[in-house]
Amino acid sequence: MRPRLWWVFSVVCFFCSLCNPASASTAAGAKEAKKKLPNIVFILADDMGWTDAGCMGSKFYVTPSLDRLAKSGARFTAGYAAAPVCSPTRASILTGKTPARTKNTEWFGGGGRKGQLLPAPYDRFLPHDELTLAEFLRRAGYITAHIGKWHLGGMGHEPERHGFDVAIAGTERGSPGSYFSPYKNPRLKDGPPGEQLTDRLTSESLAFIQKNKDRPFFLYLNTFAVHTPLQAKKDLTAKYQAKVKKDNAEARFAPDGTTKVRQIHDHPVYAAMVETLDINVGRILDKLKELGIDENTIVIFTSDNGGLSTSEGWPTSNLPLRGGKGWLYEGGVRVPWLVYWPGTTKGNAVIDHPVMSTDFYPTLLEMAGLDAQPKQHVDGVSFVPLLKGKEKLPDRDLFWHYPHYSNQFGTPASSIRAGDYVLIEFFEDGKLELYDIVKDLGQKNDLARAMPERVREMHGRLQAWRREVAARIPLENPDWKKKK
């Protein structure tokens, strides 16, 4: 452009800006809006039970960092995972959809167990046609990181294929090769001999936070802890060994169906794993404060399913809840759920309203001031009103569908929570169990015979929901009668 023409163009632009100041400030306004996006730190523990933190009721496990998070934010008492095992819940968080809809109903790699029924088939990858939470946040201006357990697909389905700019340690495997270096993880370089995995993943997270402190970030830290193998630091294990009461031995387990269920918190190795996880939550909280970004950072802590209480070491107890990982009783799906939203949540807030892992997607969008994506998070509802303490959510049913035999002795089933009641349908024999989950948290009193009308009505809604989401149903096992 010639000098004289450039001068004329500049004058015209100047007078246009006087006439339309909003248009002149568009770029500056967009930049300022981007700066105001809150950072998001989402910590997803693995197999951590509902009461496995001091703030959630444990008297044995030591969790000052989680207790601090609860004290500064909100503690949900009826926060639910979308499934009693890991991969389906992880899919639900990233998609805002029930696992029955995405066909991700089993932990990826599982489903081999058979019984009276053949377990329903499931897809062993997170579908690429889903607009994940990470993908949407990245489009909105976030830098995104997935650190830790992935377990949502192997080659071609890695975290980078689903919206994460940074991906560390996430593979198709669900459990760590080792909690101490060498880790046997192809996507995580080994550290010094003896380095602890939860410590290492947190160090990677702190480096990401430090590097991106001046821009909006979404850190999705998926700890392998407290999943098996049961491995912990010797000094912490010794600390809890000294706390174990020898007279608890007879009260440690009680029968439930064909298995036994742990009744108390007193496993020293597991307790040491819980404390290590808690220490690292504290490291993240301290880093945010050190950098001066804690007042612009949302922090969420939850678990992918209930605690492991009925098999594989029986390390924890979910009492007063019944069952645990792999079961559709409350112990398998009700999880610890803490939310810190600076400037909004009141400290020590306790929220009893039921919420589910599908709700994180729309909630985080609203917390960040971003437009909802109802066609994507079709099974999620924003619980921002609960965090603001202003109102309840609209009445709705919550559904679960686990058409598989779990490693923890759970059998194929579906369930629905409607208000105070939970109905469970067991596919092997068609048995229906009904519980008033408010009055009977431990699900000891089956009301099915006493309330047949409620059973019929809730069962009809459960069946209609399964048809709506095209849920896959287990089939009869033709070899079962031969075995009998």
N, C-alpha and C positions, 0 to 999 in steps of 0.2 A: 504494500500500500504506500502511495506517495506521501511525503510529509504533510502537504497541505490537506489532502483528503483525510489523513489520520487526525489532524487537528479538528476538522469539521466533525468527524465521527465522535471524537471525545466530547465536544461541546454538546452534541445531540444527546449522547448518553447521560451527560450531567443533568440536562434539563428533564430527561425522561425519569431520572431517579428522583427529582424533586416532585414530579407529578405522581409517581408511583413508588414511594419509599419501600413498600413491602417487597416489590420485585427486586429492588436493589439489594435488599438484605437477605435474599433467599439463600445464597451460598453460605453466608455467615450464620444464618439461622440453622441451616442443615448441619453445619459443623458443630454448632453449640448443642443441638439436639442429640447428635451422636455422642458428644462428650458426656451427656447426662444419662445415657443408658447405664443402668446398674450392672455391676459385675455379678456373675452368678457362680457360686461354688456349690456343686451338688456332690455329696459324699454318699455313695451307695455301699453299705456293708453287705457281706455275704453270709447268710444263715444266722444272723443275729436275732435272738428271740425278743419277744415283746417286753420282757422284764429284765433284759440283760444290761441295764444301766441303772445307776443309782437313782436318777430322776424318774425312771420307769418302775422302780420298786425293789431292785436288788439290794440286799444287805451284805452280800459277799463280794461282788465285783466292785472294783474301785474305778470310778469314771468321772473325775472332777471336770474334765473338759466338756463332756456331754452335758453334765449338770450345769455348767456355766452357760452353755448354749441354750438350754431350756430356761435358765433363769433370765436371760436377756431376750428371749423370744417366746415362741408358742410351742406347747407340747400337746400333740393330738393323742387322745386315748383310744380312738377308734380308726386309726390309719390302717388301711388294708393293702397288701400286695395283691396283684391281679391273679396270682397263681401260687400254689404251695411249693413250687420249685423255681429255680433261678431264671433260665432263659426266657420263659414266657413273660415274667414280670419285667425283665429288662427290655423286651420288645415293647411292652405296653407303655413304659415311660417314654421311649423315643418316638412312638407312633401316636399315642393318645387313643389307642384302640385295644379292645379286649383281645387276648390271645386266641380266642375261638374264632374271631373275625379274620385275623391274619394267619391263622392255621399254624401258630407257633405254641401249641399247648403243652409240649414236653420239653425238658431240658435237652439241649441239642447233643445228640449222641446216645440218649436214653431211649426207653420204650421197648427194650428187648424182652422184658419180663412178660410172661403170659400166665393166665390162670383160667378160670371158667370162661373168660372172654378173651378175644384178640384185641389188644389196644388199638385205638383209632390211629390212622396214619397222621403224620404232621410234617410240616415243611421245616427243614433244618437250616434255614437261613432267614435273615431279615429281608423282606421283599424290597427290591430296588425302586419299586413304584411308590413307596411311601415317602412322603416329605417329612423327614425326621425333625425332631426338635433342634438338633444341631444344624441341620441344613437351613432351617428357617432362620435361626439366630445368626448364622453366618451371612445370609442374605441381608439381614438387618444391620450388619456392621460389626458383629462380634468376631473375635478370633476364638477358635474352639479347640479344646484339647480333651482327648480320652486317654486316661492313664489308669492302667490296671486291667482287671478282668473284662473280657469282651463276651465270648461264648455265644455269639450271634451269627456264626458262620465262619467258614475257612477262606481259602483262596478265592479272591473275587468278591468277597463279602466283608472285607476288613473295615475297621472304623473309618479309614480314609475314604471309603466308598459311600459313606453315609453321613458326610458333613463335617468330619473332624479334620482340622488343619494339622494337628499334632496328634500322634498316636504312639503310645509307649506301652509295651508289655501285653497288649491285647491279642489273644489268639483264639482259635476255635475250642481250646480246652477250658474246662470249667474249674479245675483245681490247679494249684501251683505244683510244679515239679518238686519244689522245696521252698520252705520259708527262710532258708539261709543260703547264701551264695556258696557254691554255684547253683543257680536257680533252675537250670534246664528249661529255659524259656528262650525260644529263638528270636523274640522281639524285645529282649532286654539283656543288655550286656551284663556279664557277671561283675560283681563288685569284689572288694577284698574278701578273702575267706571269712565266713562267719557273719557277713553283713546281713541284716534282717530285712525281709522283703517289704513289710509295711513301712519301715523306716525309709527304705530306698524309694518306694513309690511316692512317698510324701516329699522327699528331697527333690524328685523330678517335678512334683507339683509346685513346690516353692520356687524352683528355677523358672517355671512357666509364669507364675504370678509376678516375679521380679522383672522378668523381661517385658511383660505386657501391662505393667502397672499404670501406664498412661493411656491405655485404650480399653474399651469394653471387652471383657473376656468371659467365656463360659468354660469353666473347668469341671469336667465330669470325672471325678476320682472314684473308680470302682475297686475297692480293696478286695483282695482275695480273703482276707480275714473276715470272719472267723471260721471259714470253711476248713474241713479236714484237708490234709493230715494235721493231727494235733501236735504241733511243734511250737515251742516257746523258749524265750530266754531263760537260762538256768536260774539267774538271780530272782526274777519275778516268780518263777515256778516255786522256788523254795519259800518265798514270802507267803504264797497261798497254801503250800503244804503245811505250814505252821498254823494256818487259820482253820484247817479242816478239823471238825469235831469228830473224834473217833466213834462217839455214840450215835452218829447219824447213819451208820452202815445199814441197819435193818430198815430204816425209813427212806432209804435212798431211792427205791423203785417200787412201783405199784403196777399191777396188770391192767391191760386194756386190750380186749380182743385177743389176738394171737401173739401179742408182744408185751413187753414191759415198757413203762414210761418213767423217765427220771422225775423225781419229785422235789429235789432241792438243788440249789446252787452250791456246789462244793468241789468241782473238778479243778484241781490246781493248774493244770496246763491250759485248759480253756480259759480260766480266769486270767492267766498271764497274757493270753492272746488278746482278750478283751481290753486289758489295761494298756497293752502296746498300741492297739488301735486308738484308744482314747488319748494317749500321749500324743499321737500324731495328729489327731483332730486339733489338739491344743497348739501344736506347732503351726498349723495353718491359720488358726484364729490369731495367734500372736504375730504372724507375718503380715496379715492384713492390717493389724493395728500399727505395727512398726512402719509400714509404708504409708499410713494415713489414708487408707482406702476402705477401712472397715465400715465407715458410715455410708458407703456407696456400694456395698457388696451384700447380696442376698446369700445366705448360707442355709442349705438343706441337708439334713441327715436322715437316712432311713435304711431299711434292709430289703432284700429281694424276696424273702419269705421268712416263715417262722423259724425258731431255733430247732436244732437237731436234738430230739429228745427220745426217739423211739428206736434208734439203731446206730450203727457205725460209730461206736464209742460212747453213745448216750451222754454227750458232754454237758448239756444244759437242761434246764427245766423251764417250761412255759407257764407253769401254774401261776394264777388260778385258771388259766386257759386249758382246754382239753387238746391233746394231740400235739403235733409239731410238724416240722417240715415233711412234705409228702402227703399230708392229710388235709381234707377240707373242713375239719373242725377249726375253731378259732385259733388254736395254737399253730396251725400251719399257715395262716394267711394274715393274722393281725400282727403288726410289726411296730418297732419304735419309729417315731415320726416327729422330727423337730424342725422348726422353721424360724429363722431369724431374718426379719425384714426391717432394716434400720429406718427409724422415723415413722413406722406404721405399727408393727406388733408391740404390744405392751409386754413388759417383762413378766415372767412367771404366768403367762396366759395358759390356761388349760381349756382345750376345745374337745368336747365329747361328740360332736357331730361326725357321722361316718364319712370318710373320704377314701378314694382308691388311687392306686398308682397311675391310672389313666388320666387322673386330674392334674398331674404336674404340668403337662404340656400347656393347656389353656391358662393355667394359673400363672406360670412363668411369663407367658406372653403378656398377660394383663399387668403383672408386676413391673414389667419392662416398658409398659406403655405402648405395646405393639398390637396390631390388629389380630383378632381371633381368626382361627382357620377352622371353622366348624366342619367343613367337609373332611378335614384330616383327623382332628381329635374328636371324632364323632362320639366316642364313648367316654369322653372326659368332660368335667364341669369345673370351672374355675372356683376355687375356694377362697378367693380374695375377700369376699364379704365376711367370711369367718375370721380372717386375719385382722380385718378392720374392726371386728367386734360389733358390727352394726345390725346384722341380720343373719338368719339361717338360710341355708340353701333350699331350693325347691325340693319337695318330696320326690324321691326316685328310688328305684330298686337297684341293688347291686348284685352282680352275677359272677359266678365262677364256673369253669368247665375244665375238669381234669380227667379225660377219658383214658387213663393209664394206670398201670400198677407201679407204684413208686418203690424206690429202694428202701423206703422207711416203713413198708408194710401197709401203706394206704392203697385202697382199691378204686377202680374207676367210678367217678361220681360227678354230679353237678350240684350247684347250690344257689340259693337266692336269699338275700337279706331284704326284707320289706319292713320298714319301721323298726320295731323292737324284736321282730321274729326272724329266725333263720330256718329255712327248710333245706334239707339235704336229700338228694335222690341217689341211691347206690345202684349202679347199673347191673351188678351181678344178679341180684334177686328182686330188683325194683322196690326195695324197701325205702320208705319215706320217713324221715325223722324231723321233728319240729321242736324248736327251742325258743323260749323267751330269753333272748340274749342279754337283756338288761337285768332281769331278775335272776337269771340262771347263767352267769358268765361261764361257769365250768361245764355247761351242757350235760348235766347229770339227769335232768328230768325231761324225758321225751314226751311231748304233748300231743303226738299225732293221733292217738286214739281218743283223747279228750276233746280235740278240736278238729273234727273231720272236715267241716266246712272251710276253715282257714287252710287246711292242707290242700283241699281240692282247688281252691282259688289260687294259692301261691304256686302249686304245681302247674296249673294251667298257664300262668305267666312265665314260669321257667321254660315250659315246652315252647311257648310262643317265641320267647327270646332265642332259643336254640334254632328255631326255624328262621328267624330274622337274620341271624349271623351265619347261617348255613354251617352250624357246628357239626363236626364229624363225630360219629357215635361208634363205640366199640361193638364188635360183632361176636356172635357165638363162636367158641373155639371147638371145631369139629373133633379135635383129639381129646377134649376134656372127658367125655363119657367113656372113651376107650381106657383112659387112665383109671377111671373109677371102676 
